[in-house]
Structure formats: structure tokens, C-alpha cells
Amino acid sequence: MTETSRDLELEEKIRFLETRIRHLTNDLRLTREENDMATANYLDLYENMEKVVQERTLDIRELRRALEQKGQELELMLDSSPAMIFFKDAEERLLRVNRNFAKMAGRPVAEIVGTSFDELVSATDETYREKDRKVMQTGRPLLNEIETLQTPSGTIQIRIDRIPYTDMDNRVVGLIGFALDVTELKEAEEERGRLEAQLLHAQRMESIGTLAGGIAHNFNNLLMGILGHISLMALETDTGNPWYKHLKTIERQIRVGADLTKQLLGYARKGQYHMQAFNLNHLVKETAGTFGLAKREITLHYDLAPDLAAIQADAAQVEQVLMNLYINASDAMPRGGDLFLKTRNANQDTMSNRPYRPKPGEYVQLTVRDTGEGMDPETIERIFEPFFTTKGLANGTGLGLASAYGIVKGHGGYIDVHSGKGEGASFTLFLPVSKRIETAAGLPRRASVRGAGTVMVVDDEETVLDVAGRMLSSLGYEVLTARSGTEAIALFEQNRERILLVLLDMIMPGTGGGETFDRMRDLAPGVPILLSSGYSLEGEASDILARGCQGFIQKPFDLQELSSRIQGILEKG
């Protein structure tokens, strides 16, 4: 090879190397640029990642603070709730409780967590465990269950909701309990029930009393007509006449009927009371002694308080109450037994746990207890109703205990009964202690006396008007009659100068006895007025007497009683 050829070959290799160098240089420059770009991208990504991490960290911190705040709020809500709240697992371990639960259990919250429910309180009904298991097995809540718990501070009643407690996978791992102490609420409901029952009973007794009083009033008007005519017939019949004995027998029977109406009026609290202060012990001994002589098969036991306070009452009416209770006890002990009589001083505080709320004050307590057959609840419910009897209509009127009830209530007292089949019966009376001494003696019964002058009779009952007029005529009086208050006022105004006395019925339709009395008193204040009624001296009649009415006579009355009342008024002037 020539030298020229070698030179050309050398030059060509040099150019190839130069080209490779340029390519390599370009490749190196591109790689550096790519590296720089990659580095820049990495730096950008790093910066972005750092920013994201910082943001996420802030979010986590905010979330943690929010969770802590929510936890505090939840804790506050749990502790502020009136309910007793607890979380427990399937093994009955308490996982969490609120402050009210801890208060009920009588231990700090820290000591409760991890213990079992039974270590703290006990349920009187063991079915609560079955209810717990049912909630955890079915995953369904059980709401509004009433249960009784025995706690360190006493027995309480709770209304509890059981709700299933689940984990993150929605598996039931326990239950949450929300229990509210409803002890006072239940007691209030029971008290309201008792009060409602008492109100209904009182309303029923009041309605029956109104009916009984109306029946007695109308029956007394009927007896008035019969007794008046019998009195007139007896007046004109010689005592040696064989009919005279029959007339007196009829008169006695009429008075028996009048005694029955008095018992009805006693139940209706329209009895005629002559109030005086006396010691109940004396009356108990006297009446029980008399009763014991007739019922020697019954042994009497006395436990009478020596310092017993005096009561303000009508002794005759209280005596009727006692005799009715003795007779009731005797009927319950047909083969004999024991009768216990106990008296004590009492007040509204010692009268607790009664089916009524007594008025504040001092009372005398009397308990009459027998060892008889006793009564079932259905009988006790009706024992004070008039005409109710367990002896049959042929053996009893059903008015004894009814009148006792009315008389005691009419005196401002209380009566209740406790009994059970085979346990005997115990009647307890509370009568107010005397605040003042007041006596009222009845007018003495005198022979009929003939009179003179004009007597005006006012009554809406035609029979009573007729027989009263005949009775007054037989006594020598001239009689004016009026069938209503309006008619009476007009007749009185026309004849007031010659009217000696007015016999005025209290109960009349339209212008009643009270209004008629007031109008007559305005027209002629000096004319005496004798008030009459089939009701007894109570309520409106007492008000009219307090306004100046001279006297009261209860129907039915006979000729002798009418004459005696008129003479007593006229003699007073």
C-alpha cells in the first residue's frame, strides 16, 4: 500500500472518530438534560409529597382533635343524661357506665368498669338475663321493659331499653342499656290510681246518698199523711174502743218506718244532730255492756285509752253507729266469738296509709274488731251501700252500716274496714276532737193543748197539706193553706195581721222554703215560723233557723208533737 493510500485511510478513521465523538457528545448532552429533567421532576414530586404528607398530618391532627372533642361531648352527654347508661359484653362485664349508673351502684366509675352487673345490683326478676341473651342473639332491641332492682340504697323500679352493641364487622358483642328510675313515677301513678278510685267511690256514694235522701224525704211525706190521719182517728176514739189498740199498733209501725228513713237520712248525711262534748269511752262501755247482756256467747275485750280526748258529736247518733257495728259483728259470729274494742287519740299523721287524706287536726280513734267469718273484697267494696246485705232481705235491711257511714261522715269523721275471708273484720272510726262544748236538748214531749188563732200551712204535697190542716183544726186553730211559696207570700201579705204562726215546708218547687221565709220575714218580722221537712235539720234548714226561724219539726209528726212544738214557740213569744 502506498503512502498516499495509508494517509487517506487514516483521514477516514479520524473523520469516523470525530463523528462518533460528536454523537457521543450529543448523547452525553441529552442524557445530562434527561437526568436534569428527571432530577427536577423528582424534586417536584418530593416537594409535592412533602406537602401532601404535611396536609395529611394536619388532617389527622384535626381528625384526632375532632374525635377527642366528640368523645368529650359524648362523655358529657352520657353523664348529663337522666338515664343510667351502661355497656356490657357477652360475659356480663361492664365496659363503660355513666355517672348516674355509678351513683345508683354506689361506687366510682373506675371501680365499676370490668366488674359484672350482678356484683353491683340484683334484679328481683331473674328473667332479665334471658332478655339480655335475647337481644344479643337476635340483634334486635328490647324496649320499655319495667324491672325492679335491689341497689345498695334500696329498691327501685326502672324502665329499661336494651340495644345490641356491635363491632366494626357489625357483629353483636354485647348490649347497651338505657335505664330510667321510674320509682317515683310509678308511685305517683299508683297514687293517682288510688285517688281516682277514691273519687269514683266517693261520687258513687254521694249519688247513692242523694237518692237515699230523696227516697227518705218522699217516704216521710207519705208517712206524714198516714200518721196524721191515725192521730186524728185516735183523738176521736175512746181508749176502750177495740179499734183504739189497732190504731196504736199502726202508729207504732209508722214510727218503725220513720226510723228506717232516719237511717237513710243518716247515710245521706241529712240527719238531725244535737252536738255536745263527751268522752267516747263512756258510750263504748255503756253500749257494749248492753249488747253483751243480750249476746252472752260473745266475749268483750276492752282496750280504752285513759287519756282519751272528748269528741264533739251527737251521742244518740254515735250510739246508733256503735250498735250497728256490734250487730254486724254478732251476725259474723253466729256461734260466738270475741269482740275487741279499742280507743286511742290520733291525728292526721297517725292516720297514714288510709284510703283517704284526712283533714289536719286531732281525732279520736275507735276500732271494733271481731273474730268472725270475714269478708271478701267484693263485699268490702259494697259494705257501706244502702240496702246491700249478705243476710238476705228477710233478715236485714242493709241500712245499718250505710247509716253508720253517713253519720260518721256527717260528723266530719272517717270510717274504713279491713277484712279477709276467715280473718274476721275490723272497723276503724276517726271522729274529730271537741273544740268547744255545745249542748242541744230536744223539746220536751207534752200533752196536746188546744189553741186559738189562725195558723197558715204551706206545703206542695196535697196529702200533707190536708192532714196538717185537719190536725190544726182539731186543736182549735183556724187554718189557711197554700200549695206553693208564691201563693203563700200573697196569702200571707193579705192576712198577716191575723196570722198567729206559719207552718212552712222547706222543700218546694219554684219559690222554696228559704226564699218564702225571707219574704214573709220582710213583710211581718214578728210572726213566728215553724219549719217542716221530710229531711232532717241539716244544711238549708239550719241556715234558715240561723236567720231567725223559730223552730223545726220533722215529718212525719203526730198531733201531740205538733201541738207541743207550737206551744213551745208561742210561749217563748
Secondary structure, DSSP 8 states (H G I E B T S, - for coil): --HHHHHHHHHHHHHHHHHHHHHHHHHHHHHHHHHHHHHHHHHHHHHHHHHHHHHHHHHHHHHHHHHHHHHHHHHHHHHH-SSEEEEEETTSBEEEE-HHHHHHHTS-HHHHTTSBHHHH-EESSTHHHHHHHHHHHH---EEEEEEEEEETTEEEEEEEEEEEEE-TT--EEEEEEEEEE-HHHHHHHHHHHHHHHHHHHHHHHHHHHHHHHHHHHHHHHHHHHHHHHHHHHHHTS-TTSHHHHHHHHHHHHHHHHHHHHHHHHHHTT------EEE-HHHHHHHHHHHHHHH-TTEEEEEEE-TT---EEE-HHHHHHHHHHHHHHHHHH-TT-EEEEEEEEEEETTTT-SSSS---SSEEEEEEEEE-S----HHHHHHTTSTT--SS-TTT--S-HHHHHHHHHHHTT-EEEEEE-TTS-EEEEEEEEB-SS----------------SEEEEE-S-HHHHHHHHHHHHHTT-EEEEESSHHHHHHHHHHHTTTEEEEEEES--SSS-HHHHHHHHHHH-TTS-EEEEESS-SSTHHHHHHHTT--EEEESS--HHHHHHHHHHHHHH-
